[in-house]
Amino acid sequence: MNKRMKKTVSLCLAALFILSCCVFSACSNMDSTPGPTEAPAAESPISGTPEPTADASEKHTPEPTGTPEPSAAPEEYIYRIDYSVIPDAIMPVLTEADIEAYFAVMEAFAKYETGVTVEADDGIGNIYELLDLCFPVFFADVYDSSLTITENSISWSYNVDAEEHYRLIGEFEDIVLEKLDIVLNGEAKDSNELLKALVLYRRMTTEMIYDYPSQYHYLGECTISESQYMNHCYDALTSERGVCWCYARAYAFLLNHIGIEALTVSCDGGIGHHEWTMFFHDGSWFFADPTWDLGGSLSYFGITTVNRESVGYLYEDMRYFAGADHRVSDAFAINDTRFSSLNIGGYGTIDNYDFDYDNNLIVMNCLSYSSSGYGNITVIYDLATYTIADES
């Protein structure tokens, strides 16, 4: 074979070899099966966001290129506090429409809805007070100025979006459950009912701050817009700020949730409008004034009608359930003697105090006056017998 022919044959063989390699490669790609990492991601049944694949942890996750979208808010919040707790003492003054509207608002609030309508032949005149006393979380993101109440409807608007709305409800319930924990599960769990009431009272009075803008609003010296919003029971529970009605209702709310029936009393007297708590214990009704014990005193727990009248709050002028036209004297008899020895002969004498949980005692450091002047004494008060157990 001459050189020209050998060269031609060599070129043909090389071309045939290259062609066969290309055909083999194409066939191999057509027959291959995708591995698990190439399968499409599954749709999440809740949010529609793709679920991660089995080996997602082995893949490189790209850095976000923008602000992530907020997670979708739930369609309905599931309450962890039983807001159906309403003190029996106010049931006679509530209409059927009041109660129907109250529960309808609770349901709408859980769904981020903005109004309810009920059949109300006798009106829903007590709904505002009922919400503030028994469902204070309503005012977490609803301003008074955005609330409209008619004879058969209630409408409102929120000042936050749905996601923040549900966060605020959860935050409120976390705070309330934490406050109640000491008497339900903590040190005072096995103590008697009265000591539990006092444990909550001490915490509230030591932590609270009096909020004067709300007081100025009540007196007509500023508008809601100037003070941003009215303070409520909600504020007293969550941020320890408010005025008398905030703390009176907040304390009543806590008592109702440990099985002690409580509501509020208000009156216009010689030193202005005031509101305090009334609670039922051991067969009797008693007054307690957390606002006047601001700073952690115990001088106004179990106060008497005589004490109230001494500063111009006459018994016949007292109204219960947030000052509506319901006279205390028509429905309640206040026990004026049970806690008389607790005050050691006068108001403002208890300097500080602590509890003996095992024996249901209060250990009080008091200021005592004698002919030689003021001095400190320790007084042990027995919460089972309502008497002074020891004094030194």
ChimeraX attribute file (.defattr): number of C-alpha atoms within 10 A of each C-alpha:
attribute: neighborCount
match mode: 1-to-1
recipient: residues
	/A:1	5
	/A:2	6
	/A:3	7
	/A:4	8
	/A:5	9
	/A:6	10
	/A:7	10
	/A:8	10
	/A:9	10
	/A:10	10
	/A:11	10
	/A:12	10
	/A:13	10
	/A:14	10
	/A:15	10
	/A:16	10
	/A:17	10
	/A:18	10
	/A:19	10
	/A:20	10
	/A:21	10
	/A:22	10
	/A:23	10
	/A:24	10
	/A:25	10
	/A:26	10
	/A:27	10
	/A:28	9
	/A:29	9
	/A:30	8
	/A:31	8
	/A:32	8
	/A:33	8
	/A:34	8
	/A:35	7
	/A:36	10
	/A:37	13
	/A:38	9
	/A:39	9
	/A:40	10
	/A:41	13
	/A:42	12
	/A:43	12
	/A:44	11
	/A:45	9
	/A:46	7
	/A:47	9
	/A:48	9
	/A:49	11
	/A:50	12
	/A:51	13
	/A:52	12
	/A:53	15
	/A:54	10
	/A:55	9
	/A:56	11
	/A:57	9
	/A:58	8
	/A:59	9
	/A:60	7
	/A:61	8
	/A:62	6
	/A:63	6
	/A:64	7
	/A:65	6
	/A:66	6
	/A:67	6
	/A:68	7
	/A:69	6
	/A:70	7
	/A:71	8
	/A:72	10
	/A:73	16
	/A:74	13
	/A:75	11
	/A:76	14
	/A:77	18
	/A:78	13
	/A:79	13
	/A:80	11
	/A:81	14
	/A:82	10
	/A:83	17
	/A:84	12
	/A:85	14
	/A:86	20
	/A:87	18
	/A:88	10
	/A:89	15
	/A:90	15
	/A:91	12
	/A:92	7
	/A:93	13
	/A:94	16
	/A:95	18
	/A:96	16
	/A:97	23
	/A:98	23
	/A:99	18
	/A:100	16
	/A:101	23
	/A:102	24
	/A:103	17
	/A:104	16
	/A:105	23
	/A:106	19
	/A:107	17
	/A:108	16
	/A:109	22
	/A:110	18
	/A:111	18
	/A:112	20
	/A:113	17
	/A:114	15
	/A:115	17
	/A:116	20
	/A:117	16
	/A:118	16
	/A:119	14
	/A:120	17
	/A:121	11
	/A:122	13
	/A:123	18
	/A:124	25
	/A:125	17
	/A:126	19
	/A:127	21
	/A:128	18
	/A:129	16
	/A:130	19
	/A:131	19
	/A:132	21
	/A:133	29
	/A:134	25
	/A:135	24
	/A:136	23
	/A:137	26
	/A:138	20
	/A:139	20
	/A:140	20
	/A:141	16
	/A:142	18
	/A:143	19
	/A:144	18
	/A:145	13
	/A:146	11
	/A:147	15
	/A:148	13
	/A:149	15
	/A:150	12
	/A:151	15
	/A:152	18
	/A:153	17
	/A:154	21
	/A:155	15
	/A:156	18
	/A:157	17
	/A:158	19
	/A:159	13
	/A:160	13
	/A:161	11
	/A:162	17
	/A:163	14
	/A:164	13
	/A:165	22
	/A:166	22
	/A:167	13
	/A:168	17
	/A:169	21
	/A:170	16
	/A:171	15
	/A:172	21
	/A:173	18
	/A:174	14
	/A:175	14
	/A:176	17
	/A:177	16
	/A:178	12
	/A:179	17
	/A:180	18
	/A:181	14
	/A:182	15
	/A:183	21
	/A:184	17
	/A:185	10
	/A:186	10
	/A:187	15
	/A:188	21
	/A:189	15
	/A:190	15
	/A:191	18
	/A:192	17
	/A:193	20
	/A:194	14
	/A:195	23
	/A:196	23
	/A:197	20
	/A:198	16
	/A:199	19
	/A:200	17
	/A:201	22
	/A:202	20
	/A:203	13
	/A:204	24
	/A:205	22
	/A:206	15
	/A:207	14
	/A:208	22
	/A:209	18
	/A:210	17
	/A:211	16
	/A:212	13
	/A:213	21
	/A:214	25
	/A:215	19
	/A:216	14
	/A:217	18
	/A:218	14
	/A:219	12
	/A:220	10
	/A:221	11
	/A:222	14
	/A:223	16
	/A:224	18
	/A:225	12
	/A:226	10
	/A:227	14
	/A:228	13
	/A:229	17
	/A:230	20
	/A:231	23
	/A:232	26
	/A:233	30
	/A:234	26
	/A:235	21
	/A:236	27
	/A:237	26
	/A:238	17
	/A:239	13
	/A:240	21
	/A:241	21
	/A:242	25
	/A:243	24
	/A:244	25
	/A:245	27
	/A:246	29
	/A:247	32
	/A:248	28
	/A:249	32
	/A:250	29
	/A:251	30
	/A:252	25
	/A:253	30
	/A:254	22
	/A:255	23
	/A:256	20
	/A:257	20
	/A:258	14
	/A:259	12
	/A:260	19
	/A:261	21
	/A:262	28
	/A:263	28
	/A:264	26
	/A:265	25
	/A:266	24
	/A:267	22
	/A:268	16
	/A:269	17
	/A:270	12
	/A:271	9
	/A:272	11
	/A:273	16
	/A:274	19
	/A:275	26
	/A:276	26
	/A:277	28
	/A:278	24
	/A:279	22
	/A:280	19
	/A:281	13
	/A:282	8
	/A:283	6
	/A:284	13
	/A:285	17
	/A:286	23
	/A:287	24
	/A:288	24
	/A:289	26
	/A:290	31
	/A:291	25
	/A:292	17
	/A:293	20
	/A:294	19
	/A:295	18
	/A:296	21
	/A:297	21
	/A:298	28
	/A:299	21
	/A:300	22
	/A:301	20
	/A:302	24
	/A:303	24
	/A:304	20
	/A:305	16
	/A:306	13
	/A:307	14
	/A:308	16
	/A:309	14
	/A:310	12
	/A:311	12
	/A:312	16
	/A:313	22
	/A:314	17
	/A:315	16
	/A:316	12
	/A:317	17
	/A:318	22
	/A:319	21
	/A:320	24
	/A:321	24
	/A:322	23
	/A:323	20
	/A:324	15
	/A:325	12
	/A:326	17
	/A:327	18
	/A:328	19
	/A:329	14
	/A:330	9
	/A:331	11
	/A:332	14
	/A:333	11
	/A:334	20
	/A:335	18
	/A:336	17
	/A:337	12
	/A:338	15
	/A:339	18
	/A:340	16
	/A:341	13
	/A:342	26
	/A:343	18
	/A:344	18
	/A:345	10
	/A:346	12
	/A:347	14
	/A:348	16
	/A:349	19
	/A:350	23
	/A:351	16
	/A:352	16
	/A:353	17
	/A:354	13
	/A:355	17
	/A:356	15
	/A:357	17
	/A:358	11
	/A:359	12
	/A:360	21
	/A:361	22
	/A:362	21
	/A:363	19
	/A:364	21
	/A:365	18
	/A:366	20
	/A:367	16
	/A:368	16
	/A:369	12
	/A:370	7
	/A:371	5
	/A:372	6
	/A:373	7
	/A:374	11
	/A:375	10
	/A:376	14
	/A:377	15
	/A:378	17
	/A:379	20
	/A:380	21
	/A:381	22
	/A:382	19
	/A:383	20
	/A:384	13
	/A:385	11
	/A:386	15
	/A:387	15
	/A:388	16
	/A:389	14
	/A:390	11
	/A:391	11
	/A:392	8
